[in-house]
Amino acid sequence: MGAVTDDEVIRKRLLIDGDGAGDDRRINLLVKSFIKWCNSGSQEEGYSQYQRMLSTLSQCEFSMGKTLLVYDMNLREMENYEKIYKEIECSIAGAHEKIAECKKQILQAKRIRKNRQEYDALAKVIQHHPDRHETLKELEALGKELEHLSHIKESVEDKLELRRKQFHVLLSTIHELQQTLESSVSSEQPTTTSCRRGKKARPPAWTQTRSHSQACGLLLQSLRWPAARLGG
């Protein structure tokens, strides 16, 4: 076997010694006392070794009980730490949920603020315009005025159509009178020749023209009368 190093010896002693309270020394002392008690020659020496053994056992039992208590305490501390860890995790999860909820509230508050600003801007714009009741009144008045103008337009169109018909009749009449005058003028020359020969003379053409003019005047009066009546 190879030589044992000092580090390995110290490691073994620490493992045997436990928490460093001298358990290794007590066990060695107990073994030595047991050997002395077995090799004791007198009763008094055996009794003294026996008492030492009991004392050492009591110390070992006390140390073991202390170690068990520390072990139980460590287990309870571990359970307590696990409980605290779970509580901390729950608190962190709750904090994350609260942060998310606060973010939602902030977004909602920003949206509400934006809507209020838009509402205020719209309210300022609406204040520059008349209210709905006045607008409806104006629309109703404009509708009535438009209806009245449409009636006037129809009446004007009817009058215009009547004037067109009357003007057409007048032009036709003038054209007929012009043809009549031309025919009368053309027939005047034979009449003049016959008068020179001693025959009875016919009435001059200007009398016929005058009669035609009077007829035109009567026609114009007859056209103006229904137009004046329609305009009235």
C-alpha positions as CSV (number, residue, x, y, z in Angstrom):
1,M,0.0,0.0,0.0
2,G,1.2,3.5,-0.7
3,A,2.0,6.0,2.0
4,V,-0.9,7.9,3.4
5,T,-0.6,11.6,3.1
6,D,-1.4,14.2,5.8
7,D,-4.4,15.5,3.8
8,E,-6.1,12.1,3.8
9,V,-5.4,11.6,7.5
10,I,-6.9,15.0,8.3
11,R,-9.9,14.3,6.0
12,K,-10.6,11.0,7.8
13,R,-10.3,12.6,11.2
14,L,-12.8,15.3,10.2
15,L,-15.2,12.7,8.9
16,I,-15.0,10.7,12.1
17,D,-14.9,13.7,14.4
18,G,-18.2,15.0,12.9
19,D,-18.7,18.7,13.8
20,G,-15.3,18.9,15.4
21,A,-16.4,18.5,19.0
22,G,-13.8,15.8,19.9
23,D,-15.8,12.7,19.2
24,D,-12.8,10.9,17.8
25,R,-10.8,11.6,20.9
26,R,-13.6,10.5,23.2
27,I,-14.0,7.2,21.3
28,N,-10.2,6.6,21.5
29,L,-10.3,7.4,25.2
30,L,-13.3,5.1,25.7
31,V,-11.4,2.3,24.0
32,K,-8.3,2.9,26.1
33,S,-10.4,3.0,29.3
34,F,-12.1,-0.3,28.3
35,I,-8.7,-1.9,27.7
36,K,-7.4,-0.6,31.1
37,W,-10.6,-1.8,32.8
38,C,-10.1,-5.3,31.3
39,N,-6.5,-5.3,32.4
40,S,-7.1,-3.8,35.8
41,G,-5.7,-5.8,38.7
42,S,-7.5,-4.4,41.7
43,Q,-11.2,-3.6,42.3
44,E,-10.6,0.0,43.0
45,E,-8.7,0.6,39.7
46,G,-11.4,-1.3,37.8
47,Y,-14.1,0.8,39.5
48,S,-12.3,4.0,38.6
49,Q,-11.9,2.9,35.0
50,Y,-15.6,1.9,34.9
51,Q,-16.6,5.4,36.1
52,R,-14.4,7.0,33.4
53,M,-16.0,4.7,30.8
54,L,-19.5,5.8,32.0
55,S,-18.5,9.5,31.9
56,T,-17.1,9.1,28.4
57,L,-20.2,7.3,27.3
58,S,-22.4,10.1,28.8
59,Q,-20.3,12.6,26.9
60,C,-20.7,10.6,23.7
61,E,-24.4,10.2,24.3
62,F,-24.7,13.9,25.0
63,S,-22.8,14.7,21.8
64,M,-24.9,12.3,19.8
65,G,-28.1,13.8,21.2
66,K,-26.8,17.3,20.4
67,T,-25.9,16.2,16.9
68,L,-29.4,14.7,16.5
69,L,-31.0,17.9,17.7
70,V,-28.8,19.9,15.3
71,Y,-29.8,17.5,12.5
72,D,-33.5,17.9,13.4
73,M,-33.0,21.7,13.5
74,N,-31.3,21.7,10.2
75,L,-34.2,19.6,8.7
76,R,-36.7,22.1,10.1
77,E,-34.6,25.0,8.8
78,M,-34.6,23.3,5.4
79,E,-38.3,22.9,5.5
80,N,-38.7,26.5,6.7
81,Y,-36.4,27.7,3.9
82,E,-38.4,25.7,1.4
83,K,-41.6,27.2,2.7
84,I,-40.0,30.7,2.5
85,Y,-38.7,29.9,-1.0
86,K,-42.2,28.9,-2.1
87,E,-43.7,32.0,-0.5
88,I,-41.1,34.1,-2.2
89,E,-41.9,32.4,-5.5
90,C,-45.6,33.0,-4.9
91,S,-44.8,36.7,-4.1
92,I,-42.7,37.0,-7.2
93,A,-45.5,35.5,-9.3
94,G,-48.0,37.8,-7.7
95,A,-45.7,40.8,-8.3
96,H,-45.5,39.8,-12.0
97,E,-49.3,39.6,-12.2
98,K,-49.6,42.9,-10.5
99,I,-47.1,44.4,-12.9
100,A,-49.0,43.0,-15.9
101,E,-52.3,44.4,-14.4
102,C,-50.7,47.7,-13.8
103,K,-49.4,47.8,-17.4
104,K,-53.0,47.1,-18.6
105,Q,-54.3,49.8,-16.4
106,I,-51.7,52.2,-17.7
107,L,-52.6,51.4,-21.3
108,Q,-56.3,51.8,-20.5
109,A,-55.5,55.1,-18.8
110,K,-53.6,56.3,-21.8
111,R,-56.4,55.3,-24.1
112,I,-59.0,57.1,-21.9
113,R,-56.8,60.2,-21.8
114,K,-56.4,60.1,-25.6
115,N,-60.2,59.7,-26.0
116,R,-60.8,62.6,-23.7
117,Q,-58.5,64.8,-25.6
118,E,-60.2,63.8,-28.9
119,Y,-63.6,64.4,-27.2
120,D,-62.5,67.9,-26.1
121,A,-61.2,68.7,-29.6
122,L,-64.5,67.6,-31.1
123,A,-66.5,69.5,-28.5
124,K,-64.5,72.7,-29.4
125,V,-65.3,72.1,-33.1
126,I,-68.9,71.4,-32.4
127,Q,-69.3,74.6,-30.3
128,H,-68.5,76.6,-33.4
129,H,-71.5,75.2,-35.2
130,P,-75.2,75.6,-34.5
131,D,-77.0,73.0,-32.5
132,R,-79.1,70.3,-34.1
133,H,-82.5,72.0,-33.6
134,E,-81.4,75.1,-35.4
135,T,-79.8,73.1,-38.2
136,L,-83.0,71.2,-38.7
137,K,-84.9,74.4,-38.8
138,E,-82.5,75.8,-41.4
139,L,-82.8,72.6,-43.4
140,E,-86.6,72.7,-43.3
141,A,-86.5,76.4,-44.4
142,L,-84.1,75.6,-47.2
143,G,-86.3,72.6,-48.3
144,K,-89.4,74.9,-48.4
145,E,-87.4,77.5,-50.4
146,L,-86.2,74.9,-52.8
147,E,-89.7,73.6,-53.3
148,H,-90.9,77.2,-53.9
149,L,-88.1,77.8,-56.4
150,S,-88.9,74.5,-58.2
151,H,-92.6,75.7,-58.5
152,I,-91.4,79.0,-59.9
153,K,-89.1,77.2,-62.3
154,E,-92.0,75.1,-63.6
155,S,-94.1,78.2,-63.9
156,V,-91.4,80.0,-65.8
157,E,-90.9,77.0,-68.1
158,D,-94.6,76.9,-68.8
159,K,-94.6,80.6,-69.6
160,L,-91.6,80.2,-71.8
161,E,-93.2,77.4,-73.7
162,L,-96.3,79.5,-74.1
163,R,-94.3,82.4,-75.4
164,R,-92.5,80.1,-77.9
165,K,-95.9,78.9,-79.2
166,Q,-97.2,82.4,-79.4
167,F,-94.0,83.6,-81.2
168,H,-94.3,80.7,-83.6
169,V,-97.9,81.7,-84.3
170,L,-96.9,85.3,-84.7
171,L,-94.1,84.4,-87.2
172,S,-96.5,82.2,-89.1
173,T,-99.1,85.0,-89.2
174,I,-96.4,87.6,-90.3
175,H,-95.2,85.2,-93.0
176,E,-98.8,84.8,-94.3
177,L,-99.4,88.6,-94.2
178,Q,-96.1,89.1,-96.1
179,Q,-97.3,86.6,-98.7
180,T,-100.6,88.4,-98.9
181,L,-98.9,91.8,-99.3
182,E,-96.7,90.5,-102.0
183,S,-99.7,89.1,-103.9
184,S,-101.6,92.3,-103.5
185,V,-98.7,94.4,-104.8
186,S,-98.3,92.1,-107.8
187,S,-102.0,92.5,-108.5
188,E,-101.9,96.3,-108.3
189,Q,-100.2,96.8,-111.7
190,P,-103.1,95.4,-113.8
191,T,-105.5,97.6,-111.9
192,T,-103.5,100.7,-112.7
193,T,-103.4,99.8,-116.4
194,S,-107.2,99.3,-116.5
195,C,-107.8,102.7,-114.9
196,R,-105.8,104.4,-117.6
197,R,-108.1,102.8,-120.2
198,G,-111.2,104.3,-118.6
199,K,-112.3,101.4,-116.5
200,K,-113.4,101.7,-112.9
201,A,-110.4,101.9,-110.6
202,R,-109.9,99.5,-107.7
203,P,-109.0,100.8,-104.2
204,P,-105.3,101.6,-103.8
205,A,-102.9,99.0,-102.4
206,W,-102.1,101.2,-99.3
207,T,-105.7,100.7,-98.2
208,Q,-105.3,97.0,-98.3
209,T,-101.9,97.3,-96.5
210,R,-103.6,99.4,-93.8
211,S,-106.3,96.8,-93.4
212,H,-103.6,94.1,-93.1
213,S,-101.8,96.2,-90.5
214,Q,-105.0,96.6,-88.5
215,A,-105.4,92.8,-88.6
216,C,-101.8,92.3,-87.3
217,G,-102.5,94.7,-84.5
218,L,-105.6,92.8,-83.5
219,L,-103.7,89.6,-83.7
220,L,-100.9,91.0,-81.4
221,Q,-103.6,92.2,-79.0
222,S,-105.2,88.8,-79.0
223,L,-101.7,87.2,-78.2
224,R,-100.9,89.7,-75.5
225,W,-104.2,89.2,-73.6
226,P,-103.7,85.6,-72.6
227,A,-100.0,86.3,-71.8
228,A,-100.9,89.2,-69.5
229,R,-103.5,87.0,-67.9
230,L,-101.0,84.2,-67.4
231,G,-98.4,86.6,-66.0
232,G,-101.0,88.1,-63.6
